[in-house]
Amino acid sequence: MSAIPEYKWGTAPEHLKTRKQLAESGLRPPQKAKPMGQLFWGKGRKQRYADLFDSREAIPKRKETEAQVAARGKALEKRMAKLSTCHGCGTNFGSTLGRNWDPDHCPVCCRLEASGVASGWIDKRVLIADFETTDLGGYAVELGIIDIDGNTLFHERFNPLVPIEPDASRVHGIRDEDVRACPTFAERIETIAQIVNGAVIVAYNAWFDRGVLNRELERVQGGHSPCKAKWECAMSLYDVFRGRERSVQLPGGTHDAIGDCLAVRALVLSMANPATDTEGA
């Protein structure tokens, strides 16, 4: 047990002060002064203690020299810079980031991560594809494929051999009568395979477009794929670019196959070359 009295916060005698309280009045305990008590507050693991000194015996604080003032200012400036700087990318945001700051959600870190991936897609000369379908889990009524330079490699509508749902028609504007005389997907599978086989394909919500292709291959080839390609998702990368914030809508999307491919291309190029500042991040 402590040999000096302990006081709960607010119960200590008026003349007993902590070092901080003395300092606020321009005072300090004499050299080698012994505490006259202890102040405590909080509970359990969060309980804290501070020594108490007799303010009647306190002496004025030594006046800081200009060098000490300057050194203290530099130390404070360095500490504030550290508290306002992301340790992931080194960006100083000019204000304290807080203890829960996570570089995984830092707007600059996220943009740098997305920019690196998008630049890799450009270097790999990816293809960009987009399907329009009979419904969310349906078959293809239109397919567009372009290269990263924006050249159209394939664009055609298909007779899906099943009705187009009204909700789907309201989105992409394609009706049953518009595709009744069009070729089926099976009639164009070899041409499509020659374009995409072995390629890296980028799509906005690649899970959806890959699913459309797989359903068509199931009908045509019984699941056997002549279109062996690697799929990458521009929507998932755009989520990262936005600070891991979900974004379902394709910026600039037109809900027609080539229009959406061009919108995806523009998005990839913009992510590969983001603004260097944090504005709008």
N, C-alpha and C positions, 0 to 999 in steps of 0.2 A: 504494500500500500504506500501511497505517496506521503512524504513527511510534511508536505505543505497542503493547505486547504484547497479544495476544488469547488468551483462555482459554476452553476449552470449559466448559460447565456442570459444576461440581463439581471443577474442576482449579485454580482461582485460589488464590493464597496466602491464608492465613487472615486476614491483616490488610487485604486488599483487599475492599471491600464496595460494593454498589450503593447508590444513594440510598435505595431502599426498605428495604434491609437495615439501613442506618444509622438510618432513621426508626423502625424497629421497636424500636431500642434507645434512642430519644429523642435521636439525634444527627443532625448534618448536616455536609456538607463546609464548610470555611471559605469565605468569599466569594472569588470569583475563583479557587478551587482548580482545578487542572488534573487531568483524569483520569490515573490511573496505569496504566490498562489498560482492556480491553473484554472483557465477558463475552458469549458468544454461545451460542445453542441453537436447535434446529430445523434443518430442511434446506430447500434450494431457496427457493421463494417464501415459505415459512413461517419462514425463519430470522429470528431477532430478536437485537438487540444492546442492551447496557446498559453505561454507563460505570462504571468501578470507581475508588474513591477510597481513600486510605490512612486506615483507621479510627483510626490513632494520632494523626492530626492533626485528627480530627473534633471539633466543638464541640457543646455542648448546643443542641437546637432552641429557638427562641424560644417562650416560653409564649404561647399564644393568648389574646387578650382575650375577654371575654364576648361582645362584638359579633361577633368572628371565629367563635367557636364557634357562635353562633346562626345566622350567615350560612351556615356550612358545613352546619349541620343542615337549614336551609331548602333549600339546594341539593341535598342528598342526598334530602330528601323529594320535591322536584320531580322529580328524576331517577327515583326509584322509582315515582312516580305515572305518569310517562311510559312506563316499562317495563311497567306493569301495566294500561295503558289501551288499549283497542282504538281504532285510528285510524279505523275505519270508522263506529262508532256512538258513541264517546266513553265507553263503559262502563268503569269501573274495577273490575277483578276482584279486587283486593287482593293479587295475587301476580304475579311476573314472568311474562309471557306467552311469552317466548322469541323467538329470531330468526325462527323459521319460522311465527310466528303469521300467519294468513290471515283477513281479515275475511269472505271467502267462506264460511268454516266457523265464524265466530263465532256462538254460539247466539243472541245478541241481534240481530245484524245479520240473521241468517236469519229470525228471527221477525218482525222489522220488514218485511223484504222480502215474506214470505208474507202478513203482515197487510194490506199495501197492496194486493196482488193480490186477496185474498179480499174486502176491502172494496169494491174495484172491481166484483167480480162481483155483490155485493149491490146496489150502485148501479145496475148494468145490468139488474137484475131478471131474472137468469138463470133458466133452467129446469134441473131436475135429472132425469136419466134413468138407468134401469138395465134391462138385459136379463138374463133367464135363458135358457139355450140348451140345445140337444141335446148339445153337446159344446164343447170349447174353440174349434174352428173351424167350429161348426155354425150352426143356424138358431134363430130365436126361438121360445120356448115361453111367454114372459111378458114384458110390458113395463110399466114404471111410469114415469110422468112427473108431477112435482110442480113447483109454483113455489117461489120462495125463502121464501114465507110458510108453506110446508108444505101448501098446498091440493093435493089430488089432481086432476090435469087429465086423466089417462088411466091406466087399469089394466085389463089384460085378458090372458087366456091365449090361446094360438094352437095350432091343429093344425099342426105343422111339416111334415107330409106325409112325414117320415122318422122312423125310430126314435130314441128318446132313449137315449143311451148310459148303461149302468148307473152308471158313475162320476159322471156329471152328475146322475142321479136321487138318488144318495146325498148330493150337495151341496145341491141345492135342493128335493128331496123330490117333484118332479113326475114322474109316470110316464106311459107312453103312454096308458093307459086314462083318465087324468085330463084329457087334452086331445083325445081322439078326437072328441068332439062340439063342440069349440070352433071358432070361425071361423078361417080362415087369415089370415095377415098381409095378403095381397092384398085381402081383404075389408074391412080396416080402414085401408088405406094412405091413403085420402083424409082420414079423420078425423085420423090421426096427422100428416099433412102440414099440415093447417090449424093444428095446435097448434105445431109446431116450425119451420115455414118462416120464415126470417129471424131466428130466435131464437139466443141464445147458450146452448148446452147444456153443463152440467157433469156429468161422470161420473167415477167412481173407476176409473181405467185406461180413459180415453176411447178409446184405440186399440182396445181390445177391443169396446166398445159401438158405436163408429162402424163397425167391421168387420162387426158383425152386421147393422146397418142396410144397409150397402152390399151384403152378400150377398142380403138380402131384396129390395132394389131390383133387383138383377141378375136375380133370378128373376121379379119382377113386371113391371119396366119395361125390362128389357134394359140396365140400368145408368143409364137416365135418372132423374134424381132430382127428385121434386116436394118433397123435404125439404131445402132448402138452408139449412143452419144452420152456425154456427161452434161447434166443440167445444173445451172446455177440460178439462184433466185435474186432478182433485182429488188424485189419488195423487201426481203429480209435485210439486204444490204442497206436499203434506204432507211429502214428502221434504225440500224446502227448509226447511220449518218445523222439522223435526227436526235441522237442522244438516247438510242434504244427506246424510242417512242413509236408505238404502232401506227402505221399509215397504210390503210387498205387501198385508198384511191391512188391511181396512177396519175402523177402530175402531167397535164397536157394530153391525157388519154382521150381517144375519140370513139372507142368501141367499134372500130373496124380494124381488121387484121394489120394492114400495113401502117395505118395511122398510129396504132398502139405500138408497133415495132419501132417506129421513128421516135415516139415519145420515150420508150425505154432507152433507145440509143442516146437521146438528148440527156436523159437522167444519168446514165452511166458516164457520159463525158463530163457532166457538171460535177459529179462526185469525184471523178478523177482529178479535177482541177478546182477544188473549193477555194473560197476566199481565204486569205491568210489571216484575217482578223477574226474576232469572235462575234461580230455583229450578226444578229439573226440566228445564232447557233442555238 
